[in-house]
Amino acid sequence: MSSSKNYGGRDESEVFKRKSLSSQKQRKKMAHILQWVLYVLAILVLAACVFTFFAGTI
């Protein structure tokens, strides 16, 4: 008996391919979320800079 798990009769290369594709999709999704978080953070920093600039002139 093999020490690896039996994934529904699939061979190890198929399991590796599926896991690899799954992790690649997950990395893409996380990169997309991180990109939008950084956009929002950049907008907040820019808004804070504009606010402090105009708040000092009033």
C-alpha positions as CSV (number, residue, x, y, z in Angstrom):
1,M,0.0,0.0,0.0
2,S,1.3,3.4,-0.9
3,S,1.9,6.1,1.7
4,S,0.1,8.7,-0.5
5,K,-3.7,9.2,-0.4
6,N,-5.9,7.7,-3.0
7,Y,-7.8,10.6,-4.7
8,G,-10.6,8.7,-6.3
9,G,-8.3,6.5,-8.5
10,R,-6.4,9.4,-10.0
11,D,-2.7,9.0,-10.4
12,E,-0.2,11.3,-8.6
13,S,0.5,13.5,-11.7
14,E,-3.2,14.3,-12.0
15,V,-3.5,15.2,-8.3
16,F,-0.4,17.4,-8.6
17,K,-1.8,19.1,-11.7
18,R,-5.2,19.8,-10.0
19,K,-3.5,21.1,-6.8
20,S,-1.1,23.3,-8.9
21,L,-4.0,24.8,-10.9
22,S,-6.0,25.4,-7.8
23,S,-3.2,27.1,-6.0
24,Q,-2.5,29.2,-9.1
25,K,-6.1,30.4,-9.2
26,Q,-6.0,31.2,-5.5
27,R,-2.8,33.2,-6.0
28,K,-4.4,35.1,-8.9
29,K,-7.5,35.9,-6.8
30,M,-5.4,37.1,-3.8
31,A,-3.3,39.3,-6.1
32,H,-6.4,40.9,-7.5
33,I,-7.8,41.5,-4.0
34,L,-4.4,43.0,-2.9
35,Q,-4.3,45.2,-6.0
36,W,-7.7,46.7,-5.1
37,V,-6.7,47.1,-1.4
38,L,-3.6,49.0,-2.5
39,Y,-5.8,51.2,-4.9
40,V,-8.0,52.1,-2.0
41,L,-5.1,52.8,0.3
42,A,-3.5,55.1,-2.3
43,I,-6.7,57.0,-2.7
44,L,-7.0,57.4,1.1
45,V,-3.4,58.7,1.3
46,L,-4.0,61.1,-1.6
47,A,-7.2,62.4,0.0
48,A,-5.4,62.9,3.3
49,C,-2.7,64.9,1.6
50,V,-5.2,67.1,-0.3
51,F,-7.1,67.6,2.9
52,T,-4.1,68.7,4.9
53,F,-3.0,71.0,2.1
54,F,-6.4,72.8,1.9
55,A,-7.0,72.6,5.7
56,G,-3.8,74.7,6.2
57,T,-5.0,77.5,3.9
58,I,-8.4,78.1,5.5
